[in-house]
Amino acid sequence: MNFGRLITIVKKEFIHIIRDKASLGMAIMMPILFIFLFGYAVNTDVDHIKMAVMDMDHTIQSRELISKFKTSNYFEPTIYVQNIEELESLIDKGEVRGGIIIPSGFLKQIKKGKSAQIQFIIDGTDPTIAKTALQSGMMLTQKYSLEINNKHLEKNGLNNKSNSTIDIRTRVWYNPNLESTKFTIPGLIGLILQNVTVMLTAFSLVREKEMGTLELLIVTPIKSVELILGKMIPYIFIGAIDFLIALFFGTYWFNVSIEGSILLLMILGFGFVICSLAIGMFISTVAQNQAQAMQMTLFFILPSVLLSGFVFPIEAMPKVIQIGGNFIPLTYFLKILRGIILKGVGIHYLWKEVMVLSIVGILLLVVASVRFNKKLD
């Protein structure tokens, strides 16, 4: 082995690496970014679960029980409702994860030394949050029940024992058995659809550039928008087929029934295909070669797995990380998938998510068209 030639090759490769500033920057930034993302996002300890309250007793004891939930780190019972329809609407929209219902006569039952019932409703679409909420709710009510009995003993003495208890009746909506597959399968459909479609289009323009066929496109009268759309349309059909395949096997093979409108799900799914393809096309206009396109694709896909709520509850993440998740289209599509498949909700509950995905898709297509000016760099 000639060490002189070896050192020459090493020097040459270092020069190539330094000149490829995009790849070098990603190589340095990716481990820093991912250690912080994984460190903060990979967290199953859920707290500050948003809850609605329906207090029909309006007594000191009912307010005291609600304050017990407030002062704990587990719940945020800040929204008050007047009926079960309001509570159901809030859960369907995803604004709360459950509700505490205190019936009228709550205080009277306690004074009589009898069992006072309350109802605890929880959204079971995310089993991790539901299990934490159920365990914490049971613990808080049992503790409050002991406090009531102790106060009764202090006031009336040992000879006049009280059997006052708070009987918490739990109900889990949408996923009563807290099956993890009902949470993961809809999310997996969205994740697969995003990853496949983004990767399909991320290499389309850079492949033309590396093969030398981009020059042929440059001398034609084709406009940038026409080129971008022309390259996307075949992948729209492929992405639509991929969505139907993932939806079929995800729901029928794994026994996850679709509670809502299949037609609405397919329409919104095809819309997300276009949004994901727009992301891939944008990456294709930025990357200089296929290696950079692959790096950028991974740079986008990995955070979307963590921050979208696919595996880890968004509520368990710090606020800054949650804000970052709001910039990921998959976050909104997962709400659509789980809303239609598990809850059976309609478009009137999902219009915000649909609007965000539409704006992102259109904006990225415009930016990709502007970036591609039909000329070589």
Order of alpha helices (4+ residues) and beta strands (2+ residues): alpha-alpha-beta-alpha-beta-alpha-beta-alpha-beta-alpha-beta-alpha-alpha-alpha-alpha-alpha-alpha-alpha-alpha-alpha
